Amino acid sequence: MVEQKLQATLITGRTIDQGVGKEMGKGSKEYFDSSAVCFIDKTDMVKLGIKSGTNVQVTSKYGSVIVKAVKFPSGITPGMVFIPAGLWANAICGDETFGMGMPMFKGFSVEVQPAPNEVVLSLDELLMKEYGR
């Protein structure tokens, strides 16, 4: 049975591909392709009825962002999704610090749903949407 929404735990962090893209510049296609993504377990992709490369909407209590779904390259991680640290992840991480001085970047609840007709915003477009500049 295909589900319309997946409840998952979000983890953010850096990736090697993202680091390579960053060397090319944060405005580069390489950085966009390696950062505006959400890694999802293959069994969760089946539940959502999506394939690698499908756009998805990831929503937390702090916000929502459209990113490209990518199958986790190895291992089995149902119920967990990973977005590389950066503006796309920041759009849903929020700014609460819970007295620690740093926002949460790992281990909080998100909802993932297919968004094949939505566009993944570029870095400049997302900056304009989130911060008006």
N, C-alpha and C positions, 0 to 999 in steps of 0.2 A: 504494500500500500504506500502511495506517495503522500508525504506530509507536506503541507504548505509552509510550515515554519519549524525550525530546529532550535531548541533551547540548548545552549552550549556555554562553556567556560572559555573566556578569551585569555590568551597569552600573547604578549608582544615581546619583541626582542630584535636584535640585529641579525642579518644574514650575510653570508659571504657575497652572494650575488648583489645584494643591496650595496655593500661596500664597493664593489666594482663599479656599479652604476653611479655611486656618489663621486667616484674619481672622475667620471665623465661629466659631472655637473648635475645638480639637483633638478635642472630643467631638461635633462637628457631623456631620450626614449628608454635607455637602459635603466635609469633610476626609476622612471615611472613603471616600467614593466616588472621591476623587482620589488617595488614598494606598495603599489596600489593593488595588492592581492590579499586573498584570505586562503590559507592552507586549511583544507578540510579532509577528514578521514573519508576513504572511499565508501565505507558503509553508510556514512551520513550523507554523502553525495547521492547515493542510490535512494535513500529515504526521501531526499528533497527532489528527486527526479532530474538531477542536473549532471552535466559532464564538466570536466576540467575546461576552463575557458568561458563558462557561463558567468554573467554578472550576477552578483548577489547583493542584497541589502543587509548590512549588519547594524543592529540597533541595540543600544544600551540605554540605561536611564539617563545618560548624559547627552546622547545624540545618535545620529544615524549617518552611515556613509555607504556609497556604492563602490564595490571593489570586484575584481575578477576572482572567481573561485579557482583554486589549484589543488589538485590531489596531493596530500602529504607524500613526499618522496619515499619515505620508508616508515616502517613501524605501523602499529595499529593504535589509533588515538580517538575512538568514538567519543563524542560529547565534548571534544576540545577543538578549538580553532586557533589559528595563529596568524596575526597580521604583523608584518615587519614594523618596527618602531619608526615613526615618522608622522607626517601630517595626517595621513589617512587613518592611522591608529589613534592619533591624538583627537580626532574628531569625535571619537566615542569613549575616550578614557576619562574625560571630565577633569575637574581641577580640585576636587576634594582631597585633602591630605591626611585627614583623620589624626591631626596633631603630629605627623611624622615629618612634615616639610616637603614631602614628595607625593605626587598623585599616584594612584594605583595604576600600574601598567600590566598587572598579571592577576589572574584568578578571579575575575568577576563575570557576572552573568551577561550574556548577550543572546539576541534572537537573530537567526539567519534565515533569510527567505530568498527564493529565486527572484531576480529582477532583470530578466533577459532584455527587456525593452528600455531599461534605464542606462544612462551613460556614466562611465567612470570619469569623474572630473579630473582635469589636469591639475598640477600643482598650483598654477596661477588661478585657475577657476575655483579650486577649493579654498585657497587663501582669501579670495574675494567673498566667497559664500560665508566662510567662518568668521572673518575679521573685517570685511568690508574694504580691504586694500590689497 
